Amino acid sequence: MRTLIGAILAMLTWLSHAHAESLRCNGAIATEGDSKLSVFYKCGQPSLSDSYCAPVYTPGSLYPVPAWIAGAYVPCRVVEEWLYDRGAGNLMAVVRFQDGRVQVIRYVRLPD
């Protein structure tokens, strides 16, 4: 029981420190919730893009299982990631889309 409470507290602490990132492009700002079309309009063509099928977790399950989404039985959800090179001295920006909307924006340093 003590371990479970500790894990819950750790998760709540982590969530309280999480914050949304944004991406400044050509005088505009792309944020979470924006559509792919909006990000493309604001930031242009990404340097690279990739898509993959991420496992779906249903509430209360520790393992990925197929789930009902929008009236269809799906084993995974399509996720798309766009990489933007922001120039010398700046971190690369990764924009992750799920269901056609920005899910998260993060900054990364690519290995040399």
N, C-alpha and C positions, 0 to 999 in steps of 0.2 A: 504494500500500500504506500509506504514511504517513497519507494522508487517511482511509482506512478505519479504521485504528487510532484516530485522533483522534476519529472519529465514534462509535466503540464506547465509548471512554472517556467522552465527553460524555454519551452515553445512560446509562451506568452511574452516573455522577455524579448525573444528573437523577433516576434511579430510586431512588438511595439517599436522596435528600432528600424523596421523595414519602412522604406519610403519610396515613392514613385520617382523614377528618373524621367527626364525629358531630353529631347534631342533638338538642338538649334541648327537649322539649315537655311541658308539663303535668306536670313532675316525672319524666318517663320519658326514655330516651335511645334514639334511632333510630340505627343504625349500618349499615355495609356488610354485606350478606348478609341483612338483614331482608326479610321478605316485604312486599308492598304492603298486605296486610291488617294486618300488625303496625304499619307506619308510620301507616296510617289510624287504627288504634286509639290509638296513642300521641299523634299530632299532629293528628288531625282532618282535616277537609276542606281541601285546599290552596286558596290564593287563585286559582291558575290551573293548568291542566294541559294538556299537549300530547303528541302521539305522532307519530313519524315512522319511516320505514324507513331504517335506517343501512346503508351498504354493508358487505359482508362481504369481508374480506381473508383469503386462504388463505396458509398458511406459504410464504414464499419469493416471494410475489407483491407487486409494487409497486402494482398496480392492483386495484380491487374486481372480484371475479369471483364468480359464483354458486358456492355450496358445498353439500356434504352436511352437514346438521345434523339430528341425531336421526332419521336414515333418510329425510330428505326433501331434495329439491333446492330451495334457496331463494336468490333473488337478493339478499336483504337480511334484516336482523333488526329486529323491531319494538322501538323504544326509547320509553319514556315518561318525561316529566319533569314533576315537580310543583314548584310555586313556593309557598313559605311566606313570608308577610310577618310578620316577627318584631317589628314595632312600631317606633316612633320611636327613632332612635339606633342601630338594629341593621341589619346587612346582611340582605338577602333570602337565603333558603336555597333552593337548587335540589337536589332529590333526583332522581337519574336511575336508572330501573329498566330492567333487561334480563332477559329470561326470568323476570319476576315478582319479581325480587330487587333490592335496592339495589345498584347498581354503584358509584356515587360520590355523595358529598354535597359541594357546594361553596357558597361564599358569594359573593354578587355585589351590586354597587351598581347599581341601575337608573338610566339617564339621567333627568334632570329633564324 
